[in-house]
């Protein structure tokens, strides 16, 4: 469906549901690798259309088979709004006759969602000071929602089953990371005892919350809601990838995790077990890594020309760094002093090298395309420029790092599959030389993919001591 057809179909829907009016300001919001969000105005009211991207099935967009339909999401948002959860009002639901796919329309709540703005702009400082308390209040309200009133499509899960499903998905995607194998082995031995299930939001983090200078105004993105362990929700927002450069402030890059857990315990009367919280934090980190692989797989199977999902696929290396930082205390001390690899790229002379060609195209994108674009087109152009930077580093460094990794494996007298099998059996099988290899492997990978990642900086600080 081209832009004109999409706009016409949306206008027809609005006229049918809301009466006479005029469609204005239609704009796709940034992001949305697994779900589209469109902002527009009808009859003076700002609205948001939430829908699956064309050609994408709900079950394809995540590693979780329990992802709920957009119809159930709309029902759940309406229920949550009746029980003290701050959510936008659902204004209309899409039908097949609308020709817009699966989705719904909701009110456009005030506030900013982009963490890069929220964590940088002083106007939100007061809101961030009180956000840990509001975060705990909203999660407590979600966890109290009456189970018998939930939509039928809300699945019941356990930690053990989620872990089995996640590992099966990883294998189906051809996953080979030895750090992931180590994490699966650790998680299998740390599965907490079952608890009475409560509704979990499933994706409660910075980026899925709207915040005004006065505080939290709306909880968004309910597609991963499920019945399970409430501590999973508490840990999820502390995942390293959701800290946005502020690595030492686990809760969304603005507060300590203890701030959230203390407020939540005070509200619910239930202290949070540190071991249970740690399990879910490691699980959330690994889950995001498998999600990254899933995004790349979706790109391969679709006709979407945007490189966004491929770029997300390269974020696996961030997760490797994060997992090793989380699990380091359970591993033996490495043998060698840590040093960042030499990532210098040889100067380009004579016939232009591949990385020089890539750099030239990236600079052209920066100067001619990104500066002249706006909205989602600008976002996609930035993603494309980022992809080219990755490709340039891969061209210049990838072969050298791959040779070094092969030499280390030869020294260990292991091939890749043997190492993964050994690590999967648990942290107790790791010897100092293997720990050396895992650290160096993760740093090499991340130096190509995300050399400015805050976790990489943190790793270099800790591992060089």
N, C-alpha and C positions, 0 to 999 in steps of 0.2 A: 504494500500500500504506500503510494507516494504521499508527500506532505499535504497536497491539496485534498486528496481523498480522505486522509486522516482528519484534517481540519473540518471537512464537510460532515464526516460521520460524527465527530464530537459535537458539532453545532446542532445536528439533528437530535442527538441524544439529549442535550441540554434543553432544547426547546420542548421536547416531549416530557421531560421530568420536571423542569423548573419554570416553564412558561416562556413568554416572549422575552427576548433579550438579544444581546450581541456578544459574540465571542471575541475576546481581546486578550492581548499579551500572552499568547500561547508560547511556552518555552519549556524545553526539556531541561530538567535539573541535572547538575553534574553528577557523575558516577552512575551507578545503576548497572553493574555488570551482570547481576542476576535478576533485576527488576527495574522497570522503567517508572519514573515519576515525572509528570508534566504539570506545570503551574499555568493557570489561566484565570480569566475573570469573566463571569457571566452575570449580567444584571447588577453590576456593582459589587458582587461578592467574589472574593478570591477563593479559588478551589484548587484541589490537587487530584489529578487522575493517577491512580496506581494500577499498573497492569504488567502482565508478563510480556517480555520482549517477543516479537513475532517469531514463530518457529521454535520457541523454547517451551518445554513442558515443565510444570512445577517440580516434578521429581528429578529433572535434569539439572536444576540450578544450584544444587547443594549436595553435600555428601549424605545428608540426612534423608532417609526414605520417609520419615514422618513429617516432612514439610506439609503444611496444611494449605488447602485451597484458598484462593482469594475470597470466595464466598464465606468460608469459615472465619477467615481473618476479619471480615467486616462484622460478622456476628460477634466475634470475640471482642473487638474494639468497642462495640456498642455495650456489651456486658460490662467490660472494664470501666467504661465511663459512668455506669450506674453504681460503681463500688469504689469511688474515690480515686480512681486512676486517671491521671491527666492525659486525655486522648482527644484528637480532633473528632468532631461529629461526622458520622458517615451520612452522606447526602444522597447517594444513588449507587446502584449496583449495575454492572454491565450484564447484558444478556447476549445470546448468540445473534439476535436480530439487530443489535447495535453495530455489528461488524467491526468491533474494536478489540476482540479477544476477551480474555478473562481479566476481570479487575473491578474496581469500584472507585467512586468519587467521594472525597471527604473535604471538610472545611480546611482551609489553609490557616493553621495556627501560627501565631506570631513567634518569632525567634530565629536564631541562627543555629545551624547544625554542624557546620564545618569546624572541626577541632582546631585546624590551623589558625582560624580567625579567633575562636573562643579563647585559646590559650595565649594569644599574642596581644589582643586588643584590650587596653586598660579598662574599657567601658564594661567588660564582663568580670572584672576582678571581684567585685562584691558578690556576684552570682556564684562564682567558683568557690568563694569562701564558704558558702552555705550549701554547696551542691552535694557533698557527701551525705549530709543529713537528708536532703530531699531524695537522693538516690536510694537510701535505705528505706525511706517512707514509701516510695513508689514500689520498690520490690516487695516490701512487706504487704502492701495492699494487693499486689498481683498474686502473691502466694496465698492470700486469704480468699481469693475468689471461689465461690461455691462450685465444687467439682460437678455436682449433679446438674448445674445450669450450663456447663460448657458445651460447645458444638460437638456433634458426634464424631467429627473428623480429628479431634484432638487425641493423639496416640499416647499410650502409657509406656514409659521407658524405664530401664534400669541401667546403672553404671556398667554392669557386666555386659549387657546386650549391646549398649552403645559402643563399647570398646571392640567387641567382636565385629560389629557392622563396619566400624571405621577401618579396622585392619583389612577386612575383606575388600573394602572399596580401594584401599591403598594398593593392594595386590592387583586388583582389576585394572588399575591405572598404570601398572607397570612400575610401581615405586621401587627404587633401589637405594635410597639414602640409608647408610648404616646408622646415622644418628636417629632416624625414625625407627629403625629396627630396635635400637637400644631403648627408646622411649616406650615402644609397645611392650617390651619385656618388663620394664619398670612398672608401667601402669597395671599390667596383669597381676603383679604381686602386691599392688597397693589398692586394689578395688575395695571401697568401703562397704560396710554392711548396708543392706537396703533400709530405706526410710519410708514413712508414710508419704505417698506422692502428693505433691501440690502442683498447681499450674506454674510452669516456668515460662518466662518470656522467650528465652533461648538466644536472644541477640541484643541484650541490654548493655549498651556501650556508648562511648562518645561517637558521634556520627549518626546515631539513631535516636538522639534526644534533641529537642528544640529548646534553646535557652535564650532568654531575654536578659537585659541588665538586672532584672529583679529576680531571676532564677529560672528553674525548669518550668517549661510551659506545656510540653507534650511528649509522650512516649510513642515512638513510631516503629514500623517494621516488625510486625508480629508473625511473620511467616514460619518461624522456627518454634513457635509455642508448642509445648508438650507437657504432659504430666510426668514429673520426675523429682529429682533431689533439688530443693531450693538452693543449696549451696553452689550448685552448678551456675546459677544466675549470678551469685556473688563473685565467683571467681572469674567469670567470663569477661567482665568489664575491666579486669586487671591484667588481661593478656598483654604481653609485651607489644604486640603489633598495634594495640589500641592506645599506646602511650604517646604517640606522635612526637617523638624526639625527646620527651622528658622521661628518660628511662628509669630514673630513681624515684619517680612518683607513680607507683603501679596503678592506682585508680585513675584511669583516663588521662594520665599525665598532669594531674592537678592536685592529688592528695595521696597520702599513704593508705594502703589497704586497711590498716588498723582503724582508720577513721570510719570507714564504711562498716566494718565488722562490729565495732563497738556500738555504733548507732543502731544497727540492725538488731543486735542482741538486746539493747535497751527497749526497742519497740516491741519485739516479739517475745521477750522473756526467754529466749533460747540462745545460749552461747554457741559460737561456731567452732567446731572441732578443727584445729590447725591441720591435722593430717588429712581430713576430708577436704579442706580447702585446697591444700597442696595438690592432692590427686586431681581435682577438677581444674586447677590452674594448668598443670602439665597436660591434661587432656585437652583443654581449650586451645593451648598452643599447638599441639599436634593436630587437632581437628582443623585449625586454620591452615596448616601446612598441606593437609590432604585437600582442603578446599581450593588451594592454589593450583594443585595438579588438576582438580576437576575443571577449573575455569579454562585451563589450557586445552583440556580434552574437549570441552564444549566448542571452543574456537575451531578445532580441527574438524569437527563434525557438522559445522554450520557454514553458511555462506556470508557470515558477518565479516566485513573487511577491516573493521576496527581492530588494532592490535592490543586493546585494553586487556582482554582476557589472557593473551600470551604474556604480557608484562606481569600480570598478577602471578602467572605460573612460575616466573623466575623468583618470586618472593620466598620460595621454599628455602633458599639459603639463609634468609633472615631467621626462619624458624629453627634451622639447625643451630645457629648461634644461640638463640634463646633457650632451646632445650638443653644444650650443654651447660649454659650458665645455671639453669634450674637444677640439673642433676649432678653438677660437679662435686658436691659434697659426698655423693654416694660412690664416687670413682676414686681410684688410687691417684696419688700425685704423679704427674707426668715426669719423664726423665729429663727432658731438655728444657732449658730456659726458652720462653716463648719470644718470638720476634715476628713482627708483621712481614709478610712476603714482599719482595721487591716488585712493585707494580709499575715501575717506570716503563713508558712506551717509547720505543726507539724513534728518533727524529725522522721525519719524512723528507727524503731527498730523491732527486732524479724522478723516475716514473712514480706517480703517486701510489702509495700503499693502500690496501683496502681500508684500513682504519682512517686514513686521510680523506678518502672519498665519503665515508660515512659521516665524519665530522663536518665536511662541507655541506652535505645535505641537511644535517641537523642545524647548522648555523643558518642556512637558508630558511628552514622552518621557523626558527626563532625570529628572524628579522622580517620575513615577508608574510608568513601565514598566521602565526600565533598573535602577533601584534595587530593584525587586521581582523581577527575573529572575536567572537563573543559567545557566551552561553556554552552549550554542550560542544559545539564545534571547536571552541578554544580549548576546552578540556581535552578533547580527542587529539588535537594537534600537539598539546603538551605531552600526552601519553606517547604519541608517535616519536617525538624528539627524544624522550626518555628511552624508548625502545632502541633507537639508533645509537645512543650512548652505550647501552648494554652491548649491542652488537660490535661496536668499535673495541670495547675492552675485551670482549670474547675473542675477537680476531687477533688482538695483540697479545693476550695473556693465556688464552684457553689451552693451547697446545703445551706451553711450558708447564702450566699447573697440572695438566693431565699426566705428563711425563713424570713429574715429581710424585704424584699420587701413586702411579704404577710402581715406582721405585720403592716407595714406603711399603706397599703391599708385598712386594717381592722380599723385602727385608723381614717382614712378618711371616713370610711363607704362607700367605693366604691369598686366595682370589676374592673378588667382590662378594660372590654368593656365600663363600665359606665365612667371610667376616660377618656378613649380615646374620647368618644362622647362629654364629657364636654370640653376637650381641643380643639377638632376640631371646636367648636363653636367660638373660638377666645381667645387671650391672656387675655381679660377682665374677663374671668371666672376663672382665676388662683388666688387662695388665697395663702398666704405665706406658709402654710403647704404643699400645692401641689408643690410649687416651691422647698421646702426642699426635697420632695420625688423625684422630677425629677432630681435634682442635684445629690442626693445620688445614684439613679438608674444608671445614666449615668457613674458616677465614678466607681461604682461596676462592671458594664459591661466592661468598658475599662480597669480596673485593671486586669481582666482575659485575655482579648483579646490582648491589646497593652499597657502594663504598662509603657513603655518608650515613649509613644506618646507625642509629644511636646504640643499638645492641652491639655492633661491631666495635665502636669506640669503648663501650663498657668492658667488652671481652679483652681488648688490648690492655686496658688498665689493670684488670684483675689478673690476667694470665701472665703479665710481664713481671709480676712481683715475685 
